[in-house]
Amino acid sequence: MKLSKLSALAMTTALCAPSAFAEEMANELTLVSWGGAYQASQHKAYVEPYLAANPDVKVVWDESSAEAVAKIRAMNEAGNVTWDLVDVVASDAMRLCDEGLAEELDHDEVLAEAPDGTPASEDFGDLIVSDCFVPQIVYSTTFGYRTDLIDQPDSVCAIFDTEKYPGKRSLQKRPIDNMEWALYCDGVAKEEIYDVLGTDEGVEQALAKLDTIKDQVVWWTAGAETPQLLADGEVVMGSTFNGRLFSAIAEQGQPIGMLWDMQSFDLDGWVVPAGLPADRKARVMDFLKFATDTQRLADQAAYISYGPARASSAPLVGKHAELGIEMAPHMPTDPANAGNVHVYDYEWWADNRDDLDAKFQAWLAK
Amino acid sequence: MSDITQSGPVLAADGTPLKRSLSRALRMQKLRALMLIAPLLLFILVTFILPVGDMLFRSVENGIVRDTLPRTVEALADWDPASGELPEEAVFAAMAADLQIAAEEKTHTKVAKRLNYENPGVSSVFRKSGRKVSKWDLATDGPFREKLIDIDKGWGDIELWRTIKTYSGQITSGYFLNAVDMQLGAEGPEIRPENERIYNTMLIRTMRMSLIITFSCILLGYPVAWILANLPARKANLLLILVLLPFWTSLLVRTSAWKILLQQQGVINDTLVWIGLVDDANRLVLINNELGTIIAMTHILLPFMILPMYSVMQTINPSYLRAAKSLGATDWTAFWRVYFPQTVPGIGAGSILVFILAVGYYITPALVGGTKGTFISNLIAYHISTSGNWGLGAALGAILLAVVLLLYWVYDKVVGIDNVKLG
């Protein structure tokens, strides 16, 4: 009798063990993102349903993604990482991974499968550009133009044509994308852009092309600048993230048109900072699995016009949550928009960024 | 008479030498004073001097290469890059061994990032090789020279090995050289190619524009301070609030307001076009250039000039001016020979404040400066928060600090730091 009681006790302990482990998840979750409409879309699509299922959890947002690499490095050196899950662009994720500041993940193990059972690594496909990176959305840097001030441009090279399209243009203050567009519009074939850019003459050629419009360019650093400059009439066309343009056009009704040509594809996603304590990591992984499943990524597209990173999410994309317009035609991934796209080469830029930045900054200061 | 003939030290009442007993009494006093300021001293030391020192040290710190690739660095010691030949097999074997350990600890990409600053392309060579090398058996899989070059032909580039050898020391001058537009070439330091030179231009521009801003502040602030100092107290206080008001407004709001005013479709241009002074097609470019930065920063820094000038002017007795005039001086002579010299300490204090604040500004230039109106601090901020090259950022910061201290010293020699009054 006594013995059976003991073994029963042992049994219950054994049975309780997994649930005891599950209870060891921290109840606070610090998420880092970009603020604005994008963070709001994440909150509505991922965080609100997660909180409904886990009422004990408290989520804190930190709008620091723009300085994420520097801050994670500083936290890591201080030995006090206060962030749990950080939203960064793909190139930053690669950098964090390279420096050992982000956790390497086994995507099939930690992420949910597609509804039809396709493993996560296949569902995300090539978009997993780094072992530390869990992609969420595909966005693109593309051009908006004032419909009432200039004719409708049909090619990205309109930015270099100041005769047909007079007025100022806004471009991002960095070499990435601008150098590629310059070469493309200077007659370099799309497939050869990075080969050409890899040589000193290629860099010279790209800068010379940019030189032709240098005094007509307003350089931006924050994504909100181009829509504002367009709305003020300060520039007649300018590059920015497609979601920002969508909100200026569809939500604010500005006289702005969207140019889908040679737009540069880029990715945004989550990384888990390295060195989290076990209880916090358990909570992060639980949230991450939930927030990147097929339905959640499709839901996000109802709030912002960025394409979900999972192939299985695409058919589920519906209407805008407030405006009721179909979102699919506004996605950078929509076939009608993706006729001629520029695929940005992460590896190449990881190698050459420091060098080209120096040359680009020197050119700007001249 | 007797005290003249007395030799030896003067003694205190208890027989000890006066000097010693005096210094003992003073030492107690000094210690007590030190105890009183100890909390502040410690606070400054821990929260300011140590972190700044640590950050500045990064401008020369270079342990990562030697720590991550110890065998390679040792094996490379005998290799001469000038020979024009690749290092021998032993070096490649050492590199394979180092890479295997580094890949396990995930440090091979860190060292690659460091070397990539000096030689673009190294980063991907290391990244590609790390994983593959970790599968090798070091004892049997040699020779490694061909195997490494097989993974990435970058290993067959002499420049890569030269970079590793050049930057294998604990301490490097690389960041500082980069910060003054130089680099470590095959024959020691050399000037960078023209299309990569930027930091000297930026440093000179920062100094020049900060001086212009300081002088604009003196010109605009002097009359305001004079009016403030000569009005009845009640009115002066009211005006003083107007001077202080910008302090209570966010810096970003003030800068953005200048954007609205100055841009080509902005308030000032609209008004000028409406009056007919400016043609609609040729609106003035007042922003995203040097002018924009000078206007916005002069406005933002003006209170720092007015306040010290005002407090100095307040203490000047108005009867001096009356005395000068009663002795026959004209208004101008009275002002220039009598009043102005007495206000110099205020101008000095204001100028130091404004200049030093201006040199380190980066938010306002980033927002309204375009490409021609940005400061060196914008590049420091870029390297700290965007490019992640903290070593270069630290070197630029150290140079900026040194230049400011140098200017402070020159100022002390020319004007005299005793001749500065904050009130």
Chai-1 contact restraints between the chains, C-beta under 6 A:
chainA,res_idxA,chainB,res_idxB,connection_type,confidence,min_distance_angstrom,max_distance_angstrom,comment,restraint_id
A,E67,B,S385,contact,1.0,0.0,6.0,A-B,restraint_1
A,V69,B,G388,contact,1.0,0.0,6.0,A-B,restraint_2
A,A70,B,I384,contact,1.0,0.0,6.0,A-B,restraint_3
A,A70,B,S385,contact,1.0,0.0,6.0,A-B,restraint_4
A,D98,B,T109,contact,1.0,0.0,6.0,A-B,restraint_5
A,E99,B,K110,contact,1.0,0.0,6.0,A-B,restraint_6
A,G100,B,K106,contact,1.0,0.0,6.0,A-B,restraint_7
A,V218,B,N288,contact,1.0,0.0,6.0,A-B,restraint_8
A,D232,B,Q265,contact,1.0,0.0,6.0,A-B,restraint_9
A,G233,B,Q265,contact,1.0,0.0,6.0,A-B,restraint_10
A,E234,B,Q263,contact,1.0,0.0,6.0,A-B,restraint_11
A,E234,B,Q265,contact,1.0,0.0,6.0,A-B,restraint_12
A,E347,B,S124,contact,1.0,0.0,6.0,A-B,restraint_13
A,A350,B,S123,contact,1.0,0.0,6.0,A-B,restraint_14
A,D351,B,P120,contact,1.0,0.0,6.0,A-B,restraint_15
A,D351,B,G121,contact,1.0,0.0,6.0,A-B,restraint_16
A,D351,B,S123,contact,1.0,0.0,6.0,A-B,restraint_17
A,D351,B,S124,contact,1.0,0.0,6.0,A-B,restraint_18
A,N352,B,P120,contact,1.0,0.0,6.0,A-B,restraint_19
A,D354,B,Y117,contact,1.0,0.0,6.0,A-B,restraint_20
A,D355,B,P120,contact,1.0,0.0,6.0,A-B,restraint_21
A,A358,B,E196,contact,1.0,0.0,6.0,A-B,restraint_22
A,K359,B,N195,contact,1.0,0.0,6.0,A-B,restraint_23
A,K359,B,E196,contact,1.0,0.0,6.0,A-B,restraint_24
A,Q361,B,I198,contact,1.0,0.0,6.0,A-B,restraint_25
A,A362,B,N195,contact,1.0,0.0,6.0,A-B,restraint_26
A,A362,B,E196,contact,1.0,0.0,6.0,A-B,restraint_27
A,A362,B,R197,contact,1.0,0.0,6.0,A-B,restraint_28
A,A362,B,I198,contact,1.0,0.0,6.0,A-B,restraint_29
A,L364,B,T371,contact,1.0,0.0,6.0,A-B,restraint_30
A,A365,B,I198,contact,1.0,0.0,6.0,A-B,restraint_31
A,A365,B,T201,contact,1.0,0.0,6.0,A-B,restraint_32
